[in-house]
Amino acid sequence: MNSIVPKKYLVTGGAGFIGSHLCEALVAAGNAVVIIDDLNDYYDPVIKEANLAALAGRVEVVRGDIRDDELIKRTFAAHRFDGVFHLAARAGVRPSIADPRLYFSTNMDGTLNLLEACRHTGVRDFIFASSSSVYGVNTKVPFAETDLIHRTISPYAATKLAGEQMCSNYAHLFGLRCMCLRFFTVYGPRQRPDLAISKFTAAILAGKPIDRYGDGSTSRDYTYVEDIVRGILAAAAYTEKSSFEIFNLGGSATTTLNGLVSLVEAATGKTAIVHVLPDQPGDVPQTYADVGKAEKLLGYRPQTAIRDGVAKYVEWYRRTVLPARS
């Protein structure tokens, strides 16, 4: 992991998948960490409670919603943060289509509350978790940070692009140092149960059908969570004077949906029963990260190939999840 000078950090969404891994890395490096998380029911809160239990005694936890401006103000008044890692958000493309108001209020109002708190308390470092979804139906591959973005196709993607623009405003107007990180399909131990690798692994091991949307030709740039955390820490340690940057953090390779099913089959040693469904609205046909900028400026290099990462995930699932369910 990249080393950074021990400081006190706020991690929003620290009870979640990526957030809990980031908190582990931060405290392992000697940092003090405060988590804000509302442990909402987007997926089973028991999973997030278990993530917090693993961090017990090493972090301070504030349970609440980032839309609660008074809560944010109280938290910033009670601590002198050196920086904010803003990972909290309503996630997922398909649910955002069903409930766009929730996504806009959480992802935009919540981000504004945090930026305002940083502005008024003198916190200068703000790391924002964005998404490859902002590229929408971009036909140029691989996707680069300089690509023109003019057609997001889900409310979730729109909120992430708006968050980047809010960061740009606050960097320009108020001197915040904002790093916006576009994550490409993160996976690994503790990942959300609604994500493809989680769902496929659970269903295949249980002998149940998996849902495959479309003909299986859509492709994603899957990125192992340890690689993402390394990239986040590298962004935090970035010492150049630039006040605003956008970085792709991806695996810099693509895997089709059919290919992913085959990898999970190989890792589990079982054959999938595939239930074919129509394409889902809001899903982009492909994602593929150009990580050249992150490599040059952050020293970021993804280290876990998808085949190895899927095997690691399945091994973790068998060791951790299956015994808890038996």
C-alpha positions in Angstrom: 0.0 0.0 0.0 1.1 3.6 -0.6 2.3 5.2 2.6 0.9 8.6 3.7 1.8 10.7 6.8 -0.4 9.6 9.7 -3.4 12.0 9.9 -7.0 12.1 10.9 -9.4 11.3 8.1 -13.2 11.3 7.6 -14.4 8.3 5.5 -18.0 8.6 4.4 -19.5 5.2 3.6 -16.8 3.5 5.6 -19.1 0.6 6.6 -19.5 -0.4 3.0 -17.5 -2.6 0.6 -14.8 -0.3 -0.6 -15.0 2.0 2.4 -14.2 -0.8 4.9 -11.2 -1.9 2.9 -10.0 1.7 2.8 -10.5 2.2 6.5 -8.4 -0.9 7.2 -5.6 0.4 5.1 -5.7 3.8 6.7 -5.6 2.6 10.3 -2.9 0.1 9.3 -0.8 3.1 8.3 -1.3 4.7 11.7 -4.1 7.1 10.8 -7.0 8.1 12.9 -10.3 7.4 11.1 -13.9 8.6 11.7 -16.6 6.9 9.7 -20.0 8.4 8.7 -22.4 5.8 7.5 -26.2 5.5 7.7 -26.1 1.7 7.2 -29.2 2.0 4.9 -31.1 -1.0 3.6 -30.0 -0.9 0.0 -28.5 -4.2 0.9 -28.6 -6.1 4.2 -27.3 -3.8 6.9 -26.0 -6.9 8.7 -23.2 -7.1 6.2 -22.2 -3.5 7.0 -22.5 -4.2 10.7 -20.0 -7.0 10.3 -17.6 -4.7 8.4 -17.8 -2.3 11.3 -17.3 -5.0 13.9 -14.1 -6.0 12.2 -12.9 -2.4 12.6 -14.1 -2.1 16.3 -11.8 -0.2 18.5 -9.8 1.1 15.6 -12.2 3.7 14.2 -14.8 6.1 15.5 -18.3 5.6 13.9 -20.9 8.3 13.4 -24.2 6.7 12.4 -26.1 9.1 10.2 -27.0 10.4 6.7 -24.8 12.7 4.8 -27.9 14.7 3.8 -28.2 15.7 7.5 -26.4 19.0 7.3 -26.5 19.5 11.1 -24.9 16.1 11.6 -22.1 17.0 9.2 -21.5 20.3 10.9 -21.4 18.7 14.4 -19.0 16.0 13.1 -16.6 18.6 11.6 -16.8 20.7 14.7 -15.9 17.8 16.9 -12.8 16.8 14.9 -9.9 18.5 13.1 -9.8 16.5 9.9 -6.8 16.5 7.6 -8.9 15.2 4.7 -12.1 13.6 3.6 -12.6 10.4 1.6 -16.1 10.7 0.3 -17.3 7.2 -0.7 -20.9 7.4 0.6 -23.5 7.3 -2.1 -26.6 5.6 -3.3 -25.1 3.1 -5.7 -26.3 1.1 -8.7 -27.6 2.1 -12.1 -30.9 0.1 -12.1 -32.2 1.3 -8.7 -31.4 4.9 -9.6 -33.8 4.6 -12.5 -36.5 3.3 -10.1 -35.9 6.1 -7.6 -34.1 9.0 -9.1 -35.1 11.5 -6.4 -33.3 9.5 -3.7 -30.2 9.3 -5.8 -30.1 13.0 -6.6 -30.8 14.0 -3.0 -28.2 11.7 -1.5 -25.4 11.9 -4.0 -25.7 15.6 -4.7 -27.0 17.2 -1.5 -24.8 15.0 0.6 -21.7 15.9 -1.4 -22.6 19.6 -1.1 -22.9 19.3 2.7 -19.4 17.8 2.9 -17.8 20.3 0.5 -19.4 23.1 2.5 -18.1 21.7 5.8 -14.6 21.4 4.3 -14.8 25.0 3.1 -15.9 26.4 6.4 -13.5 24.4 8.6 -10.4 24.7 6.6 -10.2 21.1 5.4 -8.3 21.2 2.1 -8.1 17.6 0.9 -11.2 16.0 -0.6 -11.1 12.6 -2.3 -14.3 11.9 -4.3 -15.4 8.5 -5.4 -16.8 8.9 -8.9 -17.7 6.1 -11.3 -16.9 4.9 -14.8 -20.7 5.2 -15.4 -20.1 8.9 -16.2 -18.7 7.8 -19.6 -22.1 6.6 -20.6 -22.3 5.3 -24.2 -18.8 6.5 -25.1 -17.8 4.7 -28.2 -14.1 5.5 -27.9 -12.1 2.9 -26.0 -10.3 2.8 -23.7 -12.0 5.6 -21.8 -9.7 8.5 -20.9 -10.2 11.4 -18.5 -10.0 13.8 -21.4 -12.9 12.2 -23.3 -15.9 14.5 -23.9 -18.8 13.3 -21.7 -22.1 14.3 -23.2 -24.5 11.4 -22.7 -24.8 9.7 -19.3 -27.7 7.3 -19.4 -28.7 6.8 -15.8 -29.6 9.1 -12.8 -26.7 7.4 -10.9 -24.2 8.4 -13.6 -25.6 11.9 -13.7 -25.2 12.4 -10.0 -21.6 11.2 -10.1 -20.8 13.6 -13.0 -22.5 16.4 -11.0 -20.3 15.5 -8.0 -17.2 15.9 -10.1 -18.4 19.4 -11.2 -19.2 20.4 -7.7 -15.6 19.4 -6.7 -14.3 21.5 -9.6 -16.3 24.5 -8.4 -15.0 24.2 -4.8 -11.4 23.7 -5.9 -11.6 26.8 -8.1 -13.6 29.0 -5.8 -12.4 28.0 -2.3 -9.0 26.4 -2.7 -10.0 22.8 -1.9 -7.7 20.1 -3.3 -10.2 17.7 -4.9 -9.2 14.4 -6.5 -12.1 12.7 -8.4 -11.5 9.0 -8.9 -13.5 7.1 -11.5 -13.9 3.6 -10.2 -14.3 0.8 -12.8 -16.5 -2.1 -11.6 -14.8 -2.9 -8.3 -15.0 -6.5 -6.9 -13.5 -8.6 -4.2 -14.1 -9.8 -0.6 -17.1 -8.1 1.1 -18.5 -6.8 -2.2 -22.1 -5.9 -2.4 -24.4 -8.9 -2.9 -26.2 -7.3 -5.8 -23.0 -7.2 -7.9 -22.5 -9.8 -10.7 -19.6 -11.7 -9.2 -21.4 -12.0 -5.9 -24.7 -13.1 -7.4 -23.1 -15.5 -9.8 -20.9 -17.1 -7.1 -23.8 -17.5 -4.6 -26.2 -19.0 -7.2 -23.7 -21.3 -8.9 -22.5 -22.8 -5.6 -26.2 -23.3 -4.5 -27.1 -24.9 -7.8 -29.5 -22.1 -8.7 -29.9 -20.3 -12.0 -28.1 -17.0 -12.6 -29.7 -14.2 -14.5 -27.8 -13.0 -17.6 -29.1 -9.9 -19.2 -28.7 -9.8 -23.0 -26.5 -12.1 -25.1 -23.5 -11.9 -22.7 -21.4 -9.7 -25.0 -21.4 -6.6 -22.8 -18.0 -6.1 -21.3 -16.6 -4.5 -18.1 -13.3 -3.4 -16.8 -13.3 -5.3 -13.5 -11.0 -3.9 -10.8 -9.9 -5.8 -7.7 -10.6 -3.9 -4.5 -7.0 -3.9 -3.3 -5.9 -2.2 -6.5 -8.6 0.4 -6.0 -7.5 1.1 -2.4 -3.9 1.5 -3.6 -5.1 4.1 -6.1 -7.1 5.9 -3.5 -4.1 6.2 -1.2 -1.9 7.2 -4.0 -4.3 10.1 -4.8 -4.3 11.1 -1.2 -0.5 11.2 -1.2 -0.3 13.0 -4.5 1.9 16.0 -3.8 1.6 18.2 -6.9 0.0 21.6 -6.5 -2.9 20.9 -8.8 -6.2 21.7 -7.0 -8.4 19.5 -9.1 -7.7 16.2 -10.9 -9.8 13.3 -12.3 -8.2 9.9 -12.4 -9.5 6.6 -13.9 -8.9 3.7 -11.5 -9.5 0.4 -13.4 -8.1 -2.9 -14.2 -7.2 -1.7 -17.7 -8.7 -4.8 -19.3 -12.1 -6.0 -20.3 -14.1 -9.1 -19.7 -17.4 -10.0 -21.4 -20.4 -11.1 -19.3 -20.1 -14.6 -20.8 -16.4 -14.6 -20.0 -17.1 -13.6 -16.4 -19.6 -16.5 -16.0 -16.9 -18.9 -17.3 -14.4 -17.6 -14.8 -16.8 -18.1 -11.9 -17.6 -21.6 -13.2 -13.9 -22.3 -13.2 -13.3 -21.0 -9.7 -16.3 -22.8 -8.2 -15.8 -26.0 -10.2 -19.5 -26.0 -11.1 -21.5 -25.2 -14.3 -23.9 -22.3 -14.3 -27.6 -22.6 -15.1 -28.2 -19.5 -17.2 -31.6 -17.7 -17.2 -31.5 -15.3 -20.2 -33.2 -11.9 -19.8 -33.5 -8.8 -22.0 -30.9 -6.0 -21.8 -31.4 -3.7 -18.8 -32.1 0.0 -19.4 -29.2 2.2 -18.2 -26.6 -0.5 -18.7 -23.7 0.7 -20.9 -22.4 -1.8 -23.5 -18.7 -1.6 -22.3 -16.3 0.0 -19.9 -12.5 0.0 -20.4 -10.2 2.3 -18.4 -7.2 4.1 -19.8 -5.1 4.3 -16.7 -2.2 6.1 -18.3 -2.7 9.3 -16.3 -3.0 7.5 -13.0 0.1 5.4 -13.8 2.1 8.5 -14.7 1.1 10.8 -11.9 0.2 8.4 -9.1 2.3 5.3 -9.9 -0.9 3.3 -10.1 -0.7 -0.1 -11.7 -3.4 -2.7 -11.3 -1.9 -5.9 -10.0 -4.7 -8.5 -9.9 -5.8 -10.1 -13.1 -9.6 -10.9 -13.3 -9.0 -14.7 -13.3 -6.9 -14.4 -10.1 -9.3 -11.9 -8.5 -12.4 -14.1 -9.1 -10.6 -17.1 -7.6 -9.7 -15.0 -4.5 -13.3 -13.9 -4.2 -14.7 -17.4 -4.5 -12.2 -18.7 -1.9 -13.2 -15.9 0.5 -16.9 -16.6 -0.1 -16.5 -20.3 0.6 -14.4 -19.6 3.8 -16.5 -16.7 5.1 -20.0 -16.5 3.8 -21.0 -20.2 3.4 -20.1 -21.2 7.0 -22.2 -18.2 8.3 -25.2 -19.4 6.3 -25.0 -23.0 7.4 
